[in-house]
Amino acid sequence: MGYVTVCDPDKLVTRPGLPLTAGALDGTKTGKFYGEPYGQFVAALVAAGLSENINFDAPWKELGSKGKTDRRCADFLESA
């Protein structure tokens, strides 16, 4: 038995019309930190996207299910 803590993207992504790399997480202090466009977390997300042909510069609401469910994207959102 145990617990698994997961992130709810609907609560973290406060501006779904924007990309994760440009303000989609800006609605909270924590989101601004992890979504800093030139920060290490966004850089890691973009690098993971390049390896999987996922364009994280697209608005969150237009991001395909692969981009929203890719384990690295989920890890990024859960770290916030």
C-alpha positions, 0 to 999 in steps of 0.5 A: 500500500502507499500513495501516489501524488499526481498533478492535475493539469487543469489546476496548474495550466491556468492559461490554456490558450498559451504554450507551456513555454510562454505563460500557460502556467503563469497563473500561480507563483509556482507555475511562473517558477517552473514555466520560466521561458529561459529556465531549466525546467522549460529547457528540459521539456523542450529537449524532451519534446524535440526527441519525440516530435512534440512542439511545446510552443503550441498552445496547451489547448491545441497540444495533442494528447501525446504532448499532454500525456507524454511521461516527461510532460507529466513529470514536468507538470508534477514537479510544479 
